[in-house]
Amino acid sequence: MSREGGNDYTIRAVVRAVQLLEIIRTADGSASLPELAGVSGLAKPSTFRMIRTLEQIGLVERVPGQDRYRLGVRCLEFGQGYLEQIDFRREALPVMKRLLAEFNETVHLGVLDDRLRVVYLEKLDSAHAVGLMMSRVGRTAPSYCTGLGKALLAAHDGDPVTLLAERGELQRFTKNTLCEPNALRTELARIRRRGYALDLEEHEPGVRCVATVVAGPDGRAAAAISIAGPSQRMPKELLEGGLAVAAIAAAREIGRRIGATTAEEARA
C-alpha cells in the first residue's frame, strides 16, 4: 500500500483525495480538472481517477452543463454530522441568541483547525445592514487577523506565531493587519492580560469585533465567541466596554454549561 511522509499509517491516495476536496472547497464555487491538477501537482490522469471516485461516492459533483466540479451533498451530511456531535455548539446557541437580542449585532462561534485557521461553527446575523461579511458556518478564516482567531491563538500552547510565519501565512488583508511576528506576539500577550481580543478592521475593511475564549471541562480553550459589526456602530470604546463585558460573561456561561469550572470553584 502506497504511503508517504515517513508515517506508516499515512495513505498517500487518501491524502491526495482530501487535498482535491480542499482545493474545491477554497475555489470560487467550483474547479475544473486542469485547475485541480495544476494546484495539486498531480498528473491529469491521476486527478481524473480520484475525482471520478469522489464523484461516485457523492463527495464531489459535476456542475450542470460545465466541465467543473463542486463539493457534493455528502460533504454537507458529514459537516452537519460533525456539528451535531459538538455539545458546546448546542449549549452555546441560547447564550448567543441572548447576545443577538441585546445588541442586534452578529454573533459568531468558532474553533481552530489543525492549520490554525478559524472554522465558523455558528453565526447569528444581525437584523441591521452589515454589508459584506465573509464569515459563513463551515468556512475558514485566518486566525491572526480575526477576533475569534486571535483570542484562540492567545490561549494556544507553544508559539503559534512561529508556525504561521514559517508557513508564510502572515499576509496583509487591510492596512490594519498585523503581519510582523513580534508585533503579533505582543498583541497576543495583551489579549491574555485583558481577557478579550479585538479585530479593528484587520481582516475585512469596515468590520470590527470583540472576542473571547470559551473554556472547556479541561480548562483549555474549547472555542471562542465574538460580537461583530460595522465600524460605524462599533467604536473602540464600546468594544472595550459593554461589548467586551458581555462577551466575557457569555463565554463564562457557555463554559459552565459544558462543564468548565471557574478558578474560584476549583479552589473551593
C-alpha distance (Angstrom), angle and dihedral (degrees) to the residues before:
residue distance angle dihedral
M1 . . .
S2 3.79 . .
R3 3.79 114.5 .
E4 3.79 136.7 168.0
G5 3.79 145.9 -171.5
G6 3.81 97.0 50.2
N7 3.81 90.7 -78.2
D8 3.80 114.7 120.5
Y9 3.79 90.3 -153.5
T10 3.81 98.3 51.5
I11 3.81 112.5 101.3
R12 3.79 111.1 -155.6
A13 3.79 96.2 -150.4
V14 3.81 92.2 54.3
V15 3.80 91.7 48.9
R16 3.80 91.2 50.4
A17 3.79 93.3 46.8
V18 3.80 90.6 52.5
Q19 3.79 88.6 47.4
L20 3.80 89.6 57.3
L21 3.80 90.9 49.2
E22 3.81 89.6 51.0
I23 3.81 91.6 50.7
I24 3.81 90.4 52.0
R25 3.81 91.6 45.7
T26 3.79 92.9 53.6
A27 3.81 94.9 41.1
D28 3.79 121.8 96.0
G29 3.80 95.7 -88.6
S30 3.81 97.9 -53.9
A31 3.80 145.1 9.1
S32 3.79 135.3 -142.4
L33 3.79 124.9 -128.0
P34 3.84 92.7 -106.9
E35 3.82 89.8 50.1
L36 3.80 91.7 50.1
A37 3.80 92.1 48.4
G38 3.80 92.7 45.9
V39 3.80 96.7 48.9
S40 3.80 95.4 41.3
G41 3.79 96.1 43.0
L42 3.81 91.0 -130.7
A43 3.78 123.5 136.9
K44 3.80 112.8 -100.3
P45 3.85 94.1 -116.2
S46 3.83 90.6 52.8
T47 3.80 91.1 45.8
F48 3.80 91.0 49.8
R49 3.82 93.1 50.9
M50 3.79 92.4 48.6
I51 3.80 93.6 46.9
R52 3.80 91.6 48.5
T53 3.80 89.8 50.8
L54 3.80 91.6 48.9
E55 3.80 88.7 47.4
Q56 3.80 92.3 52.1
I57 3.81 91.9 54.6
G58 3.81 93.7 44.5
L59 3.79 100.3 -110.3
V60 3.81 92.2 116.5
E61 3.78 132.8 21.5
R62 3.78 135.7 -166.6
V63 3.80 116.0 -106.1
P64 3.83 105.8 -115.4
G65 3.78 111.6 -98.8
Q66 3.81 94.1 3.5
D67 3.79 138.6 89.0
R68 3.79 89.9 -125.1
Y69 3.79 134.1 105.8
R70 3.78 132.6 -140.0
L71 3.79 133.7 179.5
G72 3.81 113.7 -71.7
V73 3.76 129.1 -126.8
R74 3.81 92.4 -100.8
C75 3.80 88.4 68.5
L76 3.79 87.7 60.5
E77 3.80 90.2 49.5
F78 3.81 91.4 51.7
G79 3.79 91.6 46.2
Q80 3.79 92.4 49.4
G81 3.78 90.1 47.7
Y82 3.79 89.9 53.7
L83 3.80 92.7 49.5
E84 3.81 92.3 48.3
Q85 3.79 92.5 55.5
I86 3.81 93.7 53.2
D87 3.78 105.3 95.4
F88 3.79 95.5 -170.1
R89 3.81 91.8 58.8
R90 3.79 89.8 57.4
E91 3.80 91.5 44.5
A92 3.79 92.0 46.7
L93 3.81 96.6 54.3
P94 3.84 98.2 77.4
V95 3.80 90.4 48.7
M96 3.80 91.9 47.0
K97 3.80 90.7 50.0
R98 3.81 90.2 54.4
L99 3.81 90.5 51.6
L100 3.80 89.8 50.3
A101 3.80 91.4 49.1
E102 3.81 92.4 48.3
F103 3.81 99.7 46.6
N104 3.82 105.0 14.6
E105 3.80 90.0 -138.4
T106 3.80 127.8 124.6
V107 3.81 115.5 -82.1
H108 3.81 122.9 -157.0
L109 3.79 135.7 -169.4
G110 3.81 118.4 -164.1
V111 3.78 147.6 159.5
L112 3.81 136.3 -159.6
D113 3.78 120.5 -103.0
D114 3.79 125.3 -146.3
R115 3.81 91.2 -83.5
L116 3.81 92.4 52.9
R117 3.80 93.7 -106.7
V118 3.80 122.2 138.7
V119 3.80 114.2 -110.0
Y120 3.82 114.3 -161.7
L121 3.81 110.4 -133.2
E122 3.79 96.9 175.0
K123 3.80 138.8 5.9
L124 3.80 128.1 -173.7
D125 3.79 111.0 -166.5
S126 3.77 125.4 -137.5
A127 3.79 117.8 -120.0
H128 3.82 87.0 -133.3
A129 3.77 119.7 90.3
V130 3.80 107.8 -95.6
G131 3.79 102.2 172.3
L132 3.78 118.1 -136.9
M133 3.80 110.7 -12.5
M134 3.80 109.6 175.0
S135 3.80 98.0 -154.2
R136 3.82 116.3 113.8
V137 3.80 131.2 167.5
G138 3.79 107.5 -92.1
R139 3.79 94.9 18.1
T140 3.78 125.4 114.3
A141 3.79 131.0 -132.3
P142 3.81 134.5 -176.6
S143 3.77 111.8 -83.3
Y144 3.81 100.7 -149.5
C145 3.82 95.3 63.0
T146 3.82 102.5 36.7
G147 3.78 127.8 78.7
L148 3.80 94.3 -125.8
G149 3.78 91.5 46.8
K150 3.79 97.0 47.5
A151 3.81 91.4 48.2
L152 3.82 89.7 52.5
L153 3.81 94.1 43.5
A154 3.81 89.5 52.1
A155 3.81 88.8 56.4
H156 3.81 93.4 44.0
D157 3.79 120.5 112.8
G158 3.77 117.6 -118.3
D159 3.80 124.6 4.6
P160 3.81 109.3 -41.9
V161 3.81 91.1 170.2
T162 3.82 91.1 65.8
L163 3.81 90.5 50.1
L164 3.80 91.5 51.5
A165 3.80 92.6 45.5
E166 3.81 93.1 48.9
R167 3.81 89.7 53.6
G168 3.79 91.1 50.7
E169 3.79 91.7 -119.7
L170 3.80 99.4 131.2
Q171 3.79 94.4 100.0
R172 3.80 127.5 156.7
F173 3.81 118.9 -110.0
T174 3.81 99.7 167.0
K175 3.80 136.8 3.1
N176 3.82 87.6 -93.1
T177 3.82 97.4 54.6
L178 3.80 114.0 120.9
C179 3.80 104.6 -133.6
E180 3.80 101.3 155.8
P181 3.85 110.7 93.4
N182 3.81 97.8 -138.8
A183 3.80 92.1 47.9
L184 3.80 89.2 50.2
R185 3.82 91.6 49.4
T186 3.81 89.2 51.7
E187 3.80 89.4 50.9
L188 3.82 92.4 50.3
A189 3.82 90.4 50.5
R190 3.82 88.8 52.0
I191 3.81 89.8 51.0
R192 3.80 91.5 52.1
R193 3.81 90.9 51.5
R194 3.79 97.6 48.9
G195 3.82 98.5 33.5
Y196 3.82 100.0 -125.4
A197 3.80 141.0 68.1
L198 3.79 129.8 -134.2
D199 3.79 129.2 -150.1
L200 3.79 105.8 -160.0
E201 3.80 98.8 -174.1
E202 3.81 90.5 -57.8
H203 3.82 97.0 136.5
E204 3.80 104.2 22.2
P205 3.81 125.2 23.0
G206 3.78 110.8 -115.5
V207 3.83 95.5 16.9
R208 3.81 123.1 107.4
C209 3.79 132.5 173.5
V210 3.78 146.3 169.8
A211 3.81 120.4 -139.2
T212 3.78 140.6 178.5
V213 3.79 136.5 -178.0
V214 3.79 127.4 -99.4
A215 3.81 112.6 -138.6
G216 3.78 119.6 -136.2
P217 3.80 128.6 -145.3
D218 3.82 90.4 -84.1
G219 3.81 91.6 54.9
R220 3.79 93.5 -111.2
A221 3.79 124.5 118.3
A222 3.81 107.3 -83.5
A223 3.81 96.4 176.9
A224 3.79 142.0 -31.2
I225 3.78 132.8 -116.2
S226 3.80 127.2 -152.5
I227 3.79 142.3 -175.0
A228 3.81 111.4 -145.3
G229 3.77 137.6 179.8
P230 3.80 146.1 136.0
S231 3.78 117.8 -50.6
Q232 3.81 93.9 -118.6
R233 3.83 89.9 63.0
M234 3.80 94.6 39.5
P235 3.79 113.6 59.3
K236 3.79 114.0 179.5
E237 3.81 90.8 -109.3
L238 3.81 91.0 60.2
L239 3.80 92.7 45.1
E240 3.80 92.0 51.2
G241 3.80 92.5 41.0
G242 3.78 127.6 37.7
L243 3.80 97.2 1.4
A244 3.82 93.8 50.4
V245 3.81 91.0 48.1
A246 3.80 91.0 49.5
A247 3.82 93.6 46.5
I248 3.81 92.5 50.3
A249 3.81 91.8 48.0
A250 3.80 90.8 48.4
A251 3.81 92.3 49.5
R252 3.80 90.8 50.7
E253 3.79 91.4 50.0
I254 3.80 92.1 50.0
G255 3.79 88.8 47.8
R256 3.80 91.5 53.5
R257 3.81 90.3 48.2
I258 3.81 91.2 56.6
G259 3.80 94.8 44.3
A260 3.79 104.7 -92.6
T261 3.78 117.2 148.4
T262 3.78 125.3 -141.6
A263 3.81 121.8 -126.1
E264 3.80 88.9 -107.0
E265 3.80 92.4 52.5
A266 3.81 91.2 47.6
R267 3.83 90.7 55.1
A268 3.82 93.6 47.5
